């Protein structure tokens, strides 16, 4: 992308623009019925964004997430959509934009983990996991760009994983998909600047349903391997996302922020 609809930074402290009215805009958070996605949706709703609660199968969790946000005075609605399908990803984006009068923030959080030795992995296993963890972020972002460009600034945050940094001994397709998110993040940061920033957040072990089985069986060993001796809570990851989508983070793009308690350091 060449040129810009605006010049200069988006720094309200020096009067270039005033604070954004987040009550007139929407945020897309994929995979937001539970875990990090739900925590991120709650945080953005508390800031005034209208948020979609995206789910594929767990309608009960999605309904509960919407009710929690609405009870706290926020705006949210549930959308069943498999964002690894480009048509459903586009529908999710369009419904959110129509409901809330536009989109300023996209958080690509949808993901799936599958333990599978590479020697036993089928092509279908590979395609499914990479499609959910990588392609979905591309499809949602493709559909959202035109809405983001209508805003004074736009933000995309991709939720990555510790395994993108370390690899995985039991899920090469998962690690490959999450590693691909880093390449997508850097590429979109270059192409969409200066109007849209694109960053990634790479959580380590977090107290979510995806990690529940591992934490139940190996929790003590996992915590002992982490310098801070505990796992993250979803709200802690959401706070990092919340900073990256704010006006204050306008000079950060193309970065991957590791949030893992020190288990992996660059």
C-alpha positions in Angstrom: 0.0 0.0 0.0 1.4 3.4 -0.9 0.4 6.7 0.6 -1.9 7.4 3.4 -5.2 9.1 3.9 -3.6 10.9 6.9 -0.2 12.2 7.7 1.5 12.0 11.1 1.0 9.9 14.2 -2.3 9.3 16.0 -1.3 11.0 19.2 -4.2 12.7 20.9 -1.9 14.1 23.6 -0.5 16.6 21.2 -3.8 17.4 19.6 -3.4 15.6 16.3 -6.7 13.9 16.8 -9.0 13.6 19.7 -9.9 10.3 21.5 -11.7 7.9 19.4 -15.4 7.3 20.1 -15.3 3.5 20.5 -19.1 3.4 21.1 -19.6 4.0 17.4 -17.5 1.1 16.2 -17.2 -2.7 16.3 -14.5 -5.2 17.0 -14.2 -8.7 15.5 -12.9 -11.3 17.9 -12.8 -14.8 16.4 -13.1 -17.9 18.7 -14.5 -15.7 21.4 -16.9 -17.9 23.3 -14.3 -19.0 25.8 -10.7 -18.5 27.0 -8.5 -15.7 25.6 -11.1 -14.8 23.0 -13.8 -14.3 25.5 -11.5 -12.3 27.8 -10.5 -10.1 24.9 -14.1 -9.5 23.9 -15.0 -8.5 27.5 -12.1 -6.0 27.6 -13.0 -4.4 24.3 -16.7 -4.3 25.3 -15.8 -2.5 28.5 -14.0 0.1 26.4 -17.1 0.7 24.4 -16.7 -1.5 21.4 -19.5 -3.6 20.1 -18.1 -7.1 19.8 -19.1 -10.3 18.1 -19.0 -13.5 20.1 -17.9 -16.0 17.5 -18.3 -19.7 17.9 -18.6 -22.9 15.9 -20.2 -25.5 18.2 -20.6 -24.3 21.8 -23.7 -22.1 21.6 -24.1 -22.3 25.4 -20.7 -20.7 26.0 -21.3 -18.1 23.4 -24.7 -17.1 24.9 -23.2 -16.9 28.3 -20.4 -14.7 27.1 -22.9 -12.3 25.4 -25.0 -12.2 28.5 -22.0 -11.4 30.7 -21.0 -8.5 28.5 -24.6 -7.1 28.2 -25.1 -7.4 32.0 -22.0 -5.2 32.4 -23.4 -2.6 30.1 -21.6 -3.6 26.9 -22.7 -4.5 23.5 -22.3 -8.0 22.0 -24.1 -10.5 19.9 -23.3 -14.2 19.0 -22.3 -15.3 15.5 -21.9 -18.9 14.6 -19.3 -19.0 11.9 -16.4 -21.4 10.9 -13.9 -18.7 10.0 -11.7 -21.3 8.3 -14.3 -21.1 5.5 -13.8 -17.8 3.6 -17.5 -17.3 3.0 -18.4 -17.7 6.7 -15.4 -15.5 7.6 -16.7 -12.7 5.3 -20.2 -13.1 6.8 -18.9 -12.7 10.3 -17.1 -9.5 9.4 -20.1 -8.0 7.5 -22.6 -8.8 10.2 -20.4 -7.2 12.8 -19.8 -4.1 10.7 -23.5 -3.8 10.0 -24.5 -4.2 13.6 -22.0 -1.7 15.0 -21.5 0.8 12.2 -18.0 -0.3 11.2 -15.0 -2.1 12.4 -11.8 -0.7 13.9 -10.3 -3.8 15.5 -9.8 -7.4 14.4 -8.4 -10.0 16.8 -7.8 -13.4 15.0 -8.0 -15.7 18.0 -9.7 -18.8 16.5 -7.5 -21.9 16.8 -7.4 -25.6 17.4 -4.8 -27.9 18.9 -4.4 -31.6 17.9 -1.8 -33.9 19.3 -0.6 -36.0 16.5 2.8 -37.6 15.7 4.0 -36.5 12.3 4.5 -40.1 11.2 0.8 -40.8 12.0 -0.6 -37.5 10.6 -2.9 -37.6 7.7 -3.1 -34.9 5.0 -6.6 -34.2 6.3 -5.2 -33.6 9.8 -2.6 -31.2 8.4 -5.1 -29.2 6.3 -7.7 -28.9 9.1 -5.2 -27.6 11.7 -3.4 -25.2 9.4 -6.7 -23.9 7.9 -8.1 -23.1 11.4 -4.9 -21.6 12.9 -3.6 -19.7 9.8 -6.0 -19.5 6.9 -8.8 -18.2 9.1 -6.8 -15.2 10.1 -6.1 -14.4 6.4 -9.8 -14.8 5.5 -11.1 -12.6 8.3 -8.4 -9.9 7.6 -9.2 -10.0 3.9 -12.9 -9.3 4.6 -12.1 -6.6 7.3 -9.5 -4.5 5.5 -12.0 -2.3 3.7 -13.8 -1.5 7.0 -10.6 -0.8 8.8 -9.6 1.7 6.1 -12.7 3.7 6.8 -11.5 4.4 10.3 -9.0 7.0 11.6 -6.8 4.0 12.3 -7.3 0.2 12.2 -5.8 -2.6 14.3 -5.3 -6.3 13.6 -3.9 -8.6 16.3 -3.2 -12.3 15.6 -3.0 -14.7 18.5 0.0 -16.9 18.0 1.6 -19.5 20.4 4.7 -20.4 22.2 4.9 -23.4 19.8 5.6 -21.0 16.9 8.9 -20.2 18.6 9.9 -23.6 20.0 8.3 -26.1 17.6 6.2 -29.0 18.9 7.1 -32.6 19.5 3.5 -33.7 19.1 1.9 -31.3 16.7 4.0 -30.1 13.7 0.8 -28.8 11.9 -0.1 -26.7 14.9 3.4 -25.2 15.2 3.6 -24.6 11.5 0.2 -22.8 11.4 1.1 -20.6 14.3 4.5 -19.9 12.8 2.8 -18.9 9.6 0.8 -16.3 11.6 4.1 -14.5 12.3 4.9 -14.3 8.6 1.3 -13.1 7.9 1.6 -10.5 10.6 4.9 -9.1 9.3 3.6 -9.1 5.7 0.4 -7.4 6.5 2.2 -4.9 8.7 4.3 -3.8 5.7 1.4 -3.8 3.2 -1.2 -2.1 5.3 0.9 0.6 6.9 0.5 3.4 7.9 -3.3 3.2 8.2 -3.5 -0.2 9.9 -1.1 -1.8 12.4 -0.7 -5.5 12.5 0.8 -7.3 15.5 0.8 -10.8 17.1 0.6 -11.9 20.7 2.2 -15.3 21.5 1.0 -16.7 24.7 2.7 -19.5 26.7 0.8 -21.8 28.9 -2.6 -20.3 29.7 -5.5 -21.5 31.9 -7.9 -22.3 29.0 -9.9 -25.3 28.0 -7.4 -26.0 25.3 -4.7 -26.6 27.9 -7.0 -28.1 30.6 -5.9 -31.7 30.0 -2.2 -31.0 30.0 -2.5 -28.8 33.1 -4.5 -31.5 34.9 -2.0 -34.3 34.1 1.3 -32.3 34.1 0.5 -29.1 35.8 3.2 -29.2 38.5 5.9 -30.0 36.0 4.7 -27.3 33.6 4.6 -24.6 36.3 8.0 -25.6 37.5 9.4 -25.1 34.0 8.2 -21.5 33.9 10.4 -18.9 35.6 7.4 -17.2 37.2 6.1 -20.6 38.4 2.6 -20.2 37.2 0.5 -20.2 34.0 -1.2 -17.1 32.6 -4.9 -16.3 33.0 -6.8 -15.3 29.9 -7.4 -11.8 31.1 -3.6 -11.2 31.3 -3.3 -12.0 27.6 -6.3 -9.9 26.8 -4.6 -6.9 28.4 -1.7 -7.1 26.0 -4.1 -7.3 23.1 -5.9 -4.3 24.6 -2.7 -2.2 24.5 -1.9 -3.2 20.9 -5.3 -2.1 19.6 -5.2 1.2 21.5 -4.1 4.6 20.1 -1.1 4.4 22.3 0.4 1.5 20.3 0.3 3.4 17.0 4.1 3.1 16.5 4.2 -0.7 17.0 3.6 -2.9 14.0 4.9 -6.2 12.7 5.9 -7.3 16.1 5.2 -10.5 18.0 4.8 -10.0 21.7 5.8 -13.1 23.8 3.7 -13.5 26.9 5.0 -16.7 28.5 6.3 -16.1 32.0 9.9 -16.3 30.8 9.8 -19.9 29.5 11.0 -18.6 26.1 13.0 -15.5 25.7 14.3 -13.8 22.5 
